[in-house]
Amino acid sequence: MAEKYSRATLTRNFLRTITRIKNPDEMLADAGDAGLDKTLGVWDLIILGVGAIIGSGIFAVVGIAAAGGDSSLGAGPALMISMIIAAIACIFSALCYSEFATMIPVAGGAYTYTFATLGEFAAWMVGWVLMLEYAIGFIAVACAWSNHLMQFLNGFEKFLPSWLANPPVWLVNDPFSASRLVAVDPDAYVPYIFGVPICINLPAILIVLLITAILVKGTRDSAKMAGIMVFVKLAVIALFVIAGAFYVKPENWTPFAPNGIEGIFAGAFLIFFAYIGFDALATAAEECKNPQKDLPVGIIGSLLVTTVVYVLVALVLTGMQDTAAPVPAAFLKAPMAYCMMIANQNWAAGLISIGSLAGLTSVLLVLELAATRILYAMSRDHFISKRFQKLHPKYKTPALLTWTVGLLAVIGILTLNLDVAAELCNYGTFTSFIIVCVAVLILRKTDPERPRPFKVPFSPVVPVLGIITCGCLMVYKSLQPSGSALLFPVWLGIGAIIYLLYGFVKNRLHENKIHNEKVHFKSKDYLNK
């Protein structure tokens, strides 16, 4: 007889069940049956990595990190040191991701690695947390893309019709942003139905639907588009560095660190978020042609390229603008474009705006790709419906799942308070980085003989340093006045409840089904004999 299914209770059997790991060999076997097309080479990975990392951070956050903001000190010209510190903190985690990605090259990233080391419940929770980093981050970047587009169109208000250059507030903002604009500008009009503001942020919705359609056609087409976007934004950044170098004033580099070591680390904390995105490459491991060789190069290579670009931008930016003294608000919002404008190079400022749109577009591609691949892995592990495993007959991509993520993003654009959601993404990132570093240490002990095409050097020192750096940054963020520090535990609690009421139940029913099939097969075999 098959084992009778019973609901979760806090027994030894329950605890043993939720900490049950999934053998990496089983993961590799499942991946072999999945049928995802292996289309990504090493250059595709580097392009996707650079596309994910170089986005809104270099076009906006760099100004706040240099000059400081309402709640943080600025690093000043020492921003280049802050960037190197942030890159080193990322490299600790990147090396751990590389070891796992070459050892278990299947979809899912940190979620998959957690299942192989910490068990079912921890894997579900990491997958749940990663939705903060990727899915909600995808929504926030889509809205940022909308804001940059409107700033770009506003520059052509003399040539474009007013409805395009200055559309109604309710057509280009989420409800929370629109309410702030209405409070500042009483003439701004937002329609209400039964007391509910109607805001649809049409540009953000359209770019989400476009990115989703591109991803449905496959990762090869996505990589091609990301390659075009990466080329555009790197060309624009190179334009800023080369053209801006002629307007650098060396006296702006003194004092080098106006706020001392505290300012440097505050800048590193802010710039750290401009590096986030390399981990998304691990989620596409199953679609790599040669993951054992290409993934470490793609992950580390994209970080190194990004660091060089960031340091060059910081060098020119702080040389053009005195960041030791108070700076205009326009510098904090769009520092590179502002510096070109004060240098009377408006044509360059316009091109930089185009580059920012390209940068955000490539980030959107990689974030949605990562979100869908994590959910795909969770579906394969019976946490969510198996319907999401169905691949498009022509493109061999999880089309239903991709469209589901895209449509949920549209709903999020219409309903979420994106300021709070964006802060929650930070916690998701820190948590996943720490878990991957811990998982490397665990699997080194529990499965030391497993082939590791790439091994983290100087282990356990490097993983421990990754845990310490990410943990300290997480604590630092928690000490800042923010509602997200309280909402993150709430998000974890909701995830635990969903697991107990749905994920745990669904997995046990699947196990019973397998057990019944085995019993039936044995009975049939016995009767035939």
C-alpha positions as CSV (number, residue, x, y, z in Angstrom):
1,M,0.0,0.0,0.0
2,A,1.1,3.6,-0.6
3,E,2.0,5.7,2.3
4,K,-1.0,7.8,3.4
5,Y,-0.5,11.5,3.0
6,S,-0.9,13.6,6.2
7,R,-0.8,17.3,6.7
8,A,2.3,19.0,8.1
9,T,2.9,18.7,11.8
10,L,5.9,19.7,13.9
11,T,7.2,16.2,14.2
12,R,10.7,14.7,13.6
13,N,9.3,13.4,10.3
14,F,8.1,16.8,9.3
15,L,11.5,18.4,10.1
16,R,13.3,15.7,8.2
17,T,11.1,16.2,5.2
18,I,11.5,20.0,4.9
19,T,15.3,19.7,5.2
20,R,15.5,16.9,2.6
21,I,18.0,18.0,-0.1
22,K,17.7,17.3,-3.8
23,N,20.7,15.4,-5.1
24,P,22.7,17.3,-7.8
25,D,22.7,14.3,-10.0
26,E,18.9,14.3,-10.0
27,M,18.9,18.0,-10.8
28,L,21.1,17.3,-13.8
29,A,18.9,14.5,-15.0
30,D,15.8,16.7,-14.8
31,A,17.6,19.4,-16.7
32,G,18.6,16.9,-19.4
33,D,14.9,16.1,-19.9
34,A,13.7,19.7,-19.9
35,G,14.6,20.6,-23.5
36,L,15.8,24.2,-23.1
37,D,17.8,25.3,-26.0
38,K,21.6,25.7,-25.3
39,T,22.2,28.9,-27.3
40,L,24.5,31.0,-25.0
41,G,28.2,31.3,-25.5
42,V,30.8,33.1,-23.4
43,W,30.4,36.4,-25.2
44,D,26.6,36.2,-24.9
45,L,27.1,35.7,-21.1
46,I,29.4,38.7,-20.8
47,I,27.0,40.8,-22.8
48,L,24.0,39.7,-20.7
49,G,26.1,40.3,-17.5
50,V,27.2,43.8,-18.5
51,G,23.7,44.5,-19.7
52,A,22.3,43.5,-16.3
53,I,24.8,45.5,-14.3
54,I,25.3,48.7,-16.1
55,G,21.9,50.3,-15.8
56,S,20.3,52.9,-13.7
57,G,23.2,52.8,-11.2
58,I,25.8,54.4,-13.4
59,F,23.3,56.9,-14.8
60,A,21.8,58.0,-11.5
61,V,23.2,56.5,-8.3
62,V,26.7,57.5,-9.0
63,G,25.8,61.2,-8.4
64,I,24.4,60.5,-5.0
65,A,27.4,58.2,-4.1
66,A,29.8,61.0,-5.0
67,A,28.1,64.0,-3.5
68,G,25.8,62.5,-0.8
69,G,22.1,62.5,-0.4
70,D,19.5,63.2,2.3
71,S,20.6,60.2,4.4
72,S,24.1,59.4,3.3
73,L,27.5,61.0,3.0
74,G,29.3,61.4,-0.3
75,A,32.6,59.8,-1.2
76,G,33.7,62.8,-3.3
77,P,36.6,62.0,-5.8
78,A,37.3,58.9,-3.6
79,L,34.2,57.4,-5.3
80,M,36.6,55.4,-7.5
81,I,37.9,53.7,-4.3
82,S,34.3,53.1,-3.2
83,M,33.7,51.4,-6.6
84,I,36.6,49.1,-6.2
85,I,35.5,48.1,-2.6
86,A,32.0,47.3,-3.9
87,A,33.5,45.3,-6.7
88,I,35.6,43.2,-4.3
89,A,32.5,42.6,-2.1
90,C,30.7,41.3,-5.2
91,I,33.6,39.1,-6.4
92,F,33.5,37.0,-3.2
93,S,29.9,36.1,-4.0
94,A,30.6,35.9,-7.8
95,L,33.3,33.2,-7.2
96,C,30.8,31.1,-5.1
97,Y,28.2,31.5,-7.9
98,S,30.8,30.3,-10.4
99,E,31.6,27.2,-8.5
100,F,28.0,26.2,-8.3
101,A,27.1,27.2,-11.8
102,T,29.8,24.9,-13.3
103,M,29.1,22.1,-10.8
104,I,25.2,22.1,-11.2
105,P,24.6,23.9,-14.5
106,V,20.8,24.0,-14.3
107,A,18.2,26.7,-14.2
108,G,17.4,28.4,-10.9
109,G,20.6,30.0,-9.6
110,A,20.7,30.4,-5.8
111,Y,17.4,28.6,-5.5
112,T,18.8,25.4,-7.0
113,Y,22.1,25.6,-5.0
114,T,20.1,26.0,-1.8
115,F,18.0,22.9,-2.6
116,A,21.2,20.9,-3.1
117,T,22.6,21.9,0.3
118,L,20.0,23.2,2.8
119,G,16.8,21.3,1.7
120,E,13.3,21.9,0.5
121,F,12.0,24.6,2.8
122,A,15.2,26.7,2.6
123,A,15.1,26.4,-1.2
124,W,11.5,27.6,-1.3
125,M,12.3,30.6,0.9
126,V,15.3,31.5,-1.3
127,G,13.2,31.3,-4.4
128,W,10.6,33.5,-2.7
129,V,13.2,36.0,-1.7
130,L,14.7,36.0,-5.2
131,M,11.3,37.2,-6.5
132,L,12.0,40.4,-4.6
133,E,15.3,40.9,-6.4
134,Y,14.2,40.0,-9.9
135,A,10.4,40.2,-10.3
136,I,9.9,43.4,-8.2
137,G,13.2,44.8,-9.4
138,F,11.9,44.2,-13.0
139,I,8.8,46.3,-12.2
140,A,10.8,49.1,-10.6
141,V,13.3,49.3,-13.5
142,A,10.4,49.4,-16.0
143,C,9.0,52.5,-14.2
144,A,12.5,54.1,-14.2
145,W,12.6,53.4,-17.9
146,S,9.3,55.3,-18.3
147,N,10.7,58.2,-16.3
148,H,13.9,58.4,-18.5
149,L,11.8,58.2,-21.7
150,M,9.6,61.1,-20.6
151,Q,12.7,63.2,-19.7
152,F,14.1,62.5,-23.1
153,L,10.8,63.4,-24.9
154,N,10.5,66.6,-22.8
155,G,13.8,67.8,-24.5
156,F,11.9,67.9,-27.8
157,E,8.8,69.7,-26.6
158,K,9.4,72.4,-29.3
159,F,9.2,69.8,-32.0
160,L,6.8,67.2,-30.6
161,P,3.0,67.6,-30.0
162,S,2.3,68.4,-26.4
163,W,0.4,65.2,-25.8
164,L,3.6,63.3,-26.5
165,A,6.2,65.6,-25.0
166,N,4.1,66.3,-21.9
167,P,1.4,63.7,-21.5
168,P,-1.1,63.6,-18.7
169,V,0.3,62.6,-15.3
170,W,-2.0,59.6,-15.0
171,L,-0.7,58.1,-18.3
172,V,3.0,58.0,-17.3
173,N,3.0,57.4,-13.5
174,D,2.0,54.8,-10.9
175,P,-0.7,55.9,-8.4
176,F,1.8,56.7,-5.6
177,S,4.1,58.8,-7.8
178,A,1.1,60.6,-9.4
179,S,-0.3,61.5,-6.0
180,R,2.9,63.2,-5.0
181,L,3.0,65.1,-8.3
182,V,-0.6,66.2,-7.8
183,A,0.2,67.5,-4.3
184,V,3.1,69.6,-5.7
185,D,1.2,70.7,-8.8
186,P,-2.5,71.3,-8.2
187,D,-3.0,71.7,-12.0
188,A,-2.0,68.1,-12.7
189,Y,-5.1,66.0,-13.3
190,V,-5.6,62.4,-12.2
191,P,-9.1,60.9,-12.8
192,Y,-10.8,59.0,-10.0
193,I,-13.4,56.2,-10.1
194,F,-15.1,55.5,-6.8
195,G,-12.4,57.5,-5.0
196,V,-9.6,55.3,-6.6
197,P,-7.0,57.2,-8.7
198,I,-6.7,55.8,-12.2
199,C,-3.0,55.7,-13.2
200,I,-1.6,53.2,-15.8
201,N,2.0,54.3,-16.6
202,L,1.6,53.3,-20.3
203,P,5.3,53.5,-21.3
204,A,6.3,51.1,-18.5
205,I,3.5,48.6,-19.5
206,L,4.4,48.8,-23.1
207,I,8.2,48.1,-22.5
208,V,7.3,45.2,-20.2
209,L,5.1,43.6,-22.9
210,L,7.8,44.2,-25.6
211,I,10.6,42.6,-23.4
212,T,8.3,39.6,-22.6
213,A,7.6,39.0,-26.3
214,I,11.3,39.1,-27.1
215,L,12.1,36.6,-24.3
216,V,9.4,34.2,-25.6
217,K,11.3,34.1,-28.9
218,G,14.3,32.7,-27.1
219,T,17.5,33.6,-25.2
220,R,19.5,34.0,-28.5
221,D,17.3,36.8,-29.7
222,S,17.4,38.3,-26.2
223,A,21.2,38.2,-26.2
224,K,21.3,39.9,-29.6
225,M,19.0,42.7,-28.4
226,A,21.0,43.0,-25.1
227,G,24.2,43.2,-27.3
228,I,22.8,46.1,-29.2
229,M,21.8,47.9,-26.0
230,V,25.1,47.2,-24.3
231,F,27.0,48.6,-27.4
232,V,24.8,51.8,-27.3
233,K,25.3,52.5,-23.6
234,L,29.0,51.7,-23.6
235,A,29.5,54.0,-26.6
236,V,27.6,56.7,-24.8
237,I,29.7,56.2,-21.7
238,A,32.9,56.3,-23.8
239,L,31.6,59.5,-25.3
240,F,31.2,61.0,-21.8
241,V,34.6,59.9,-20.7
242,I,36.4,61.1,-23.8
243,A,34.5,64.4,-24.3
244,G,34.3,65.1,-20.5
245,A,38.1,64.6,-20.1
246,F,38.6,68.0,-21.9
247,Y,36.5,69.8,-19.2
248,V,38.1,68.1,-16.1
249,K,39.5,70.6,-13.5
250,P,42.1,68.9,-11.4
251,E,41.3,71.2,-8.4
252,N,37.9,69.4,-8.2
253,W,39.8,66.3,-7.1
254,T,40.9,68.0,-3.8
255,P,40.0,67.2,-1.1
256,F,40.1,63.6,-2.4
257,A,37.9,62.2,0.4
258,P,36.0,65.1,1.9
259,N,34.1,62.8,4.3
260,G,36.9,60.5,5.1
261,I,36.6,56.7,5.4
262,E,33.0,57.0,6.4
263,G,32.1,58.7,3.1
264,I,34.1,56.1,1.1
265,F,32.1,53.2,2.7
266,A,28.8,55.0,2.4
267,G,29.6,55.4,-1.3
268,A,30.6,51.7,-1.5
269,F,27.2,50.8,0.0
270,L,25.3,52.8,-2.6
271,I,27.4,51.7,-5.5
272,F,27.1,48.1,-4.5
273,F,23.6,48.1,-5.9
274,A,25.0,49.3,-9.2
275,Y,26.8,46.0,-9.5
276,I,23.8,43.8,-8.9
277,G,22.9,41.6,-11.9
278,F,25.8,39.3,-12.4
279,D,24.0,36.6,-10.3
280,A,21.3,36.5,-12.9
281,L,23.7,34.8,-15.3
282,A,23.6,31.7,-13.1
283,T,19.9,31.3,-13.6
284,A,20.5,30.8,-17.3
285,A,23.1,28.0,-16.8
286,E,20.9,25.4,-18.5
287,E,20.9,27.4,-21.7
288,C,24.7,27.7,-21.9
289,K,26.6,25.8,-24.6
290,N,29.6,25.1,-22.3
291,P,28.6,26.2,-18.8
292,Q,31.6,24.6,-17.0
293,K,34.0,26.8,-19.0
294,D,31.9,29.8,-20.0
295,L,29.9,30.7,-16.9
296,P,32.9,31.7,-14.6
297,V,34.3,33.8,-17.5
298,G,31.0,35.4,-18.1
299,I,30.3,36.2,-14.4
300,I,33.8,37.4,-13.5
301,G,34.4,39.0,-16.9
302,S,31.2,41.1,-16.7
303,L,32.2,42.3,-13.2
304,L,35.7,43.3,-14.4
305,V,34.4,45.2,-17.4
306,T,31.8,47.0,-15.3
307,T,34.4,48.0,-12.7
308,V,36.7,49.5,-15.3
309,V,33.8,51.5,-16.8
310,Y,32.6,52.7,-13.4
311,V,36.1,53.9,-12.3
312,L,36.6,55.8,-15.6
313,V,33.2,57.5,-15.2
314,A,34.0,58.4,-11.5
315,L,37.3,59.9,-12.5
316,V,35.8,62.2,-15.1
317,L,32.6,63.0,-13.3
318,T,34.3,64.2,-10.1
319,G,36.8,66.1,-12.2
320,M,34.0,68.0,-13.9
321,Q,31.9,68.7,-10.9
322,D,33.1,69.7,-7.4
323,T,31.5,67.0,-5.2
324,A,33.0,68.3,-1.9
325,A,30.5,71.2,-2.0
326,P,26.7,71.2,-2.3
327,V,25.6,70.2,-5.8
328,P,22.4,71.0,-7.8
329,A,19.5,68.5,-7.6
330,A,19.9,67.9,-11.4
331,F,23.4,66.5,-10.8
332,L,21.9,63.9,-8.4
333,K,19.2,62.8,-10.8
334,A,21.3,62.5,-14.0
335,P,25.0,63.4,-13.2
336,M,26.6,62.6,-16.6
337,A,23.9,64.5,-18.6
338,Y,24.2,67.4,-16.2
339,C,27.9,67.7,-16.5
340,M,27.6,67.7,-20.3
341,M,25.0,70.5,-20.1
342,I,27.2,72.7,-17.9
343,A,30.0,72.2,-20.4
344,N,27.6,73.5,-23.1
345,Q,27.6,70.1,-24.8
346,N,23.8,69.6,-25.1
347,W,24.2,67.2,-28.0
348,A,26.2,64.9,-25.8
349,A,23.6,65.2,-22.9
350,G,20.9,64.1,-25.4
351,L,23.0,61.1,-26.4
352,I,23.6,60.2,-22.8
353,S,19.8,60.2,-22.3
354,I,19.6,57.6,-25.1
355,G,22.3,55.6,-23.5
356,S,20.4,55.5,-20.2
357,L,17.3,54.2,-22.0
358,A,19.5,51.5,-23.6
359,G,21.0,50.6,-20.3
360,L,17.7,50.2,-18.6
361,T,16.3,48.1,-21.5
362,S,19.1,45.6,-21.2
363,V,18.6,45.4,-17.4
364,L,14.9,44.6,-18.0
365,L,15.8,41.8,-20.4
366,V,18.1,40.0,-17.9
367,L,15.8,40.6,-14.8
368,E,12.8,39.0,-16.5
369,L,14.9,36.2,-17.9
370,A,16.2,35.5,-14.3
371,A,12.7,35.6,-12.8
372,T,11.2,33.2,-15.3
373,R,14.1,30.7,-15.0
374,I,13.8,30.6,-11.2
375,L,10.1,30.0,-11.4
376,Y,10.7,27.3,-14.1
377,A,13.0,25.5,-11.7
378,M,10.5,25.8,-8.9
379,S,7.8,24.3,-11.2
380,R,10.0,21.4,-12.0
381,D,10.4,20.8,-8.2
382,H,6.6,20.8,-7.8
383,F,6.4,24.0,-5.8
384,I,4.1,25.6,-8.4
385,S,2.0,24.2,-11.3
386,K,3.7,21.9,-13.7
387,R,1.9,23.8,-16.6
388,F,4.7,26.3,-16.3
389,Q,7.2,23.7,-17.5
390,K,5.6,23.5,-20.9
391,L,7.9,24.9,-23.6
392,H,7.0,26.7,-26.8
393,P,7.0,24.2,-29.7
394,K,9.0,26.4,-31.9
395,Y,11.2,28.6,-29.6
396,K,11.8,26.0,-26.8
397,T,11.2,28.7,-24.1
398,P,8.7,28.6,-21.2
399,A,6.3,30.9,-23.0
400,L,3.3,30.5,-20.6
401,L,5.6,31.3,-17.6
402,T,7.2,34.2,-19.4
403,W,3.9,35.8,-20.3
404,T,2.6,35.1,-16.7
405,V,5.6,37.0,-15.3
406,G,5.1,39.8,-17.8
407,L,1.4,40.2,-16.9
408,L,2.1,40.1,-13.2
409,A,4.6,42.9,-13.7
410,V,1.9,44.9,-15.4
411,I,-0.3,44.4,-12.4
412,G,2.6,45.5,-10.1
413,I,3.1,48.6,-12.2
414,L,-0.5,49.5,-11.6
415,T,-0.6,48.8,-7.9
416,L,2.8,48.7,-6.1
417,N,4.5,51.5,-4.1
418,L,7.7,51.2,-6.0
419,D,9.9,53.2,-3.5
420,V,9.3,50.5,-0.8
421,A,9.5,47.6,-3.4
422,A,12.8,48.8,-4.7
423,E,14.3,48.8,-1.1
424,L,13.0,45.3,-0.5
425,C,15.0,44.2,-3.6
426,N,18.2,45.0,-1.7
427,Y,17.3,42.6,1.1
428,G,16.6,39.8,-1.5
429,T,20.0,40.4,-3.1
430,F,21.9,40.3,0.2
431,T,20.1,37.2,1.4
432,S,20.7,35.2,-1.9
433,F,24.4,36.2,-1.9
434,I,24.9,35.0,1.7
435,I,23.0,31.7,1.1
436,V,25.2,30.9,-1.9
437,C,28.4,31.5,0.1
438,V,27.1,29.3,2.9
439,A,26.0,26.6,0.4
440,V,29.5,26.4,-1.1
441,L,30.9,25.6,2.4
442,I,28.3,23.0,3.1
443,L,28.7,21.1,-0.2
444,R,32.5,21.1,0.2
445,K,31.8,19.0,3.4
446,T,28.9,16.9,2.3
447,D,30.0,16.1,-1.2
448,P,33.7,16.7,-1.5
449,E,34.2,14.2,-4.3
450,R,31.8,15.8,-6.7
451,P,33.7,17.2,-9.8
452,R,34.1,21.0,-9.6
453,P,35.3,22.4,-13.0
454,F,35.7,25.7,-11.2
455,K,36.6,25.9,-7.5
456,V,36.5,29.0,-5.3
457,P,40.1,29.8,-4.5
458,F,41.3,30.1,-0.9
459,S,38.1,28.4,0.5
460,P,36.8,28.8,3.2
461,V,38.3,32.3,3.4
462,V,36.6,33.7,0.3
463,P,33.0,32.4,1.1
464,V,33.4,33.6,4.7
465,L,34.4,37.1,3.5
466,G,31.4,37.0,1.2
467,I,29.1,36.3,4.1
468,I,30.7,39.0,6.3
469,T,30.7,41.8,3.6
470,C,27.1,41.1,2.5
471,G,25.9,40.6,6.1
472,C,27.5,43.9,7.2
473,L,25.9,45.8,4.3
474,M,22.5,44.2,5.2
475,V,22.8,45.3,8.8
476,Y,23.9,48.7,7.8
477,K,20.8,49.1,5.6
478,S,18.6,47.8,8.4
479,L,19.9,50.5,10.7
480,Q,18.7,53.2,8.3
481,P,15.3,54.8,8.8
482,S,13.2,52.8,6.4
483,G,9.9,50.8,6.4
484,S,11.5,48.1,4.2
485,A,13.5,46.8,7.2
486,L,10.1,45.8,8.8
487,L,8.5,44.6,5.6
488,F,11.2,42.1,4.7
489,P,10.4,39.8,7.7
490,V,6.7,40.1,6.7
491,W,7.6,39.0,3.2
492,L,9.4,36.0,4.7
493,G,6.5,35.1,6.9
494,I,4.1,35.2,3.9
495,G,6.4,32.9,2.0
496,A,6.6,30.4,4.9
497,I,2.8,30.3,5.1
498,I,2.4,29.7,1.3
499,Y,5.0,26.9,1.6
500,L,3.1,25.1,4.4
501,L,-0.3,25.5,2.9
502,Y,0.6,24.8,-0.8
503,G,4.3,23.9,-1.6
504,F,4.7,21.3,1.2
505,V,1.3,19.7,0.4
506,K,1.9,19.7,-3.4
507,N,5.3,18.0,-2.9
508,R,3.9,15.3,-0.6
509,L,1.1,14.5,-3.1
510,H,3.7,14.2,-5.8
511,E,5.7,11.8,-3.6
512,N,2.5,9.7,-2.9
513,K,1.8,9.6,-6.7
514,I,5.3,8.2,-7.4
515,H,5.0,5.8,-4.5
516,N,1.6,4.5,-5.8
517,E,3.1,4.1,-9.3
518,K,5.9,2.0,-7.9
519,V,3.5,-0.2,-5.9
520,H,1.3,-0.7,-8.9
521,F,4.3,-1.6,-11.1
522,K,5.6,-4.2,-8.5
523,S,2.1,-5.7,-8.2
524,K,1.7,-6.0,-11.9
525,D,5.2,-7.5,-12.2
526,Y,4.3,-10.0,-9.5
527,L,1.1,-11.1,-11.2
528,N,2.9,-11.5,-14.5
529,K,5.3,-13.9,-12.9
